[in-house]
Amino acid sequence: MDWLDDVKWDAQGLVPAIAQEAASGDVLMFAWMNREALQKTFELQRAVYFSRSRGKLWFKGEESGHVQTVHEIRLDCDADVVLLKVTQLGHEPGIACHTGRHSCFFSKLEADDKAGARWRAVDPVLKDPESIYK
């Protein structure tokens, strides 16, 4: 597993991972991976992350059915961020976010006369999260 040693893991043994839709280039989500998650992602060609809140591996789509097929795994120049080029499955268009949206990056910072700036949801909910998660 020499290739895993090339990754700069943080003090908790994790590395940030970005999922990007291969076809559109859309950035879908950010998550964390440990060594086992990255190894399984490579072996299965399916996105596997590490859930810090649950303290265990998280196979993307295990509850929602919104699986990510992995086409490429890239490492940034500092070897401390992983980029997955994926196809988001389970719904058309693909849903990567637990809010039922295509991407987790659905909030846009906009100028606001009263507050100076505010975050506004600019992408639609494609499927009610209540119907996705049991």
VENRA-V857545 format. One record per residue. N is the residue number from 1. RES is the residue in one letter. PSI is psi as a letter, one per 20 degrees, with the letter a starting at -180 (none if undefined). OMEGA is omega in whole degrees, 0 to 359 (999 if undefined). D_CENTER is the distance of its C-alpha to the mean C-alpha in Angstrom with 2 decimals. Layout:
n,res,psi,omega,d_center
N,RES,PSI,OMEGA,D_CENTER
N,RES,PSI,OMEGA,D_CENTER
This chain:
n,res,psi,omega,d_center
1,M,k,182,23.66
2,D,h,182,24.68
3,W,h,177,21.54
4,L,h,179,19.60
5,D,i,179,22.28
6,D,i,180,21.44
7,V,p,176,18.18
8,K,n,180,18.99
9,W,q,178,17.72
10,D,a,184,18.24
11,A,h,178,20.99
12,Q,j,181,18.93
13,G,k,183,17.98
14,L,q,174,14.32
15,V,q,176,12.46
16,P,q,179,9.56
17,A,p,178,6.76
18,I,p,175,5.39
19,A,p,180,4.38
20,Q,p,179,7.69
21,E,p,184,9.87
22,A,g,185,12.83
23,A,g,187,15.51
24,S,h,186,15.05
25,G,i,179,13.25
26,D,p,172,11.20
27,V,o,186,8.25
28,L,g,186,5.83
29,M,r,175,3.33
30,F,p,177,4.09
31,A,a,179,5.08
32,W,q,175,8.33
33,M,q,167,10.17
34,N,a,183,13.90
35,R,g,182,16.32
36,E,g,180,16.42
37,A,g,180,12.70
38,L,h,178,12.86
39,Q,g,180,16.21
40,K,h,177,15.31
41,T,g,178,12.44
42,F,g,183,15.23
43,E,g,185,17.85
44,L,i,187,16.31
45,Q,k,177,14.36
46,R,p,184,11.78
47,A,p,175,8.35
48,V,p,182,9.47
49,Y,r,174,8.22
50,F,p,179,10.82
51,S,o,179,11.37
52,R,h,182,13.65
53,S,h,180,15.22
54,R,i,180,16.18
55,G,k,181,16.85
56,K,r,177,15.79
57,L,q,180,13.50
58,W,o,176,11.00
59,F,o,184,11.02
60,K,p,179,8.29
61,G,j,183,10.93
62,E,h,176,13.68
63,E,g,188,14.91
64,S,h,187,13.81
65,G,j,181,14.34
66,H,m,184,11.22
67,V,q,175,10.67
68,Q,o,173,8.86
69,T,p,185,11.79
70,V,p,179,11.40
71,H,h,180,14.08
72,E,q,171,13.87
73,I,p,180,12.75
74,R,q,178,13.94
75,L,p,182,14.99
76,D,r,186,16.05
77,C,h,178,19.76
78,D,i,180,19.83
79,A,k,182,17.98
80,D,j,174,15.82
81,V,p,178,12.38
82,V,p,175,10.60
83,L,p,175,9.33
84,L,p,172,8.33
85,K,o,192,10.17
86,V,r,163,9.53
87,T,p,181,11.47
88,Q,o,183,10.09
89,L,r,172,12.96
90,G,i,181,14.79
91,H,q,177,15.90
92,E,o,357,17.26
93,P,r,183,15.78
94,G,q,177,12.36
95,I,o,178,10.76
96,A,h,187,7.03
97,C,q,179,8.14
98,H,i,176,10.53
99,T,i,180,13.08
100,G,j,180,13.58
101,R,r,179,12.50
102,H,g,184,11.04
103,S,q,175,8.67
104,C,i,182,8.00
105,F,m,185,10.33
106,F,i,180,13.35
107,S,p,182,15.81
108,K,p,177,18.21
109,L,p,182,20.84
110,E,q,176,24.25
111,A,q,180,27.80
112,D,p,183,29.74
113,D,h,183,33.52
114,K,g,187,33.69
115,A,i,185,30.78
116,G,g,177,30.29
117,A,q,177,26.65
118,R,q,176,24.25
119,W,p,179,20.73
120,R,p,176,20.85
121,A,p,183,18.46
122,V,i,178,18.89
123,D,q,185,16.76
124,P,q,169,18.14
125,V,p,182,17.15
126,L,h,180,17.23
127,K,p,180,17.83
128,D,p,180,19.11
129,P,h,178,16.76
130,E,h,180,20.05
131,S,i,181,20.41
132,I,g,186,16.97
133,Y,p,181,17.14
134,K,none,999,20.42
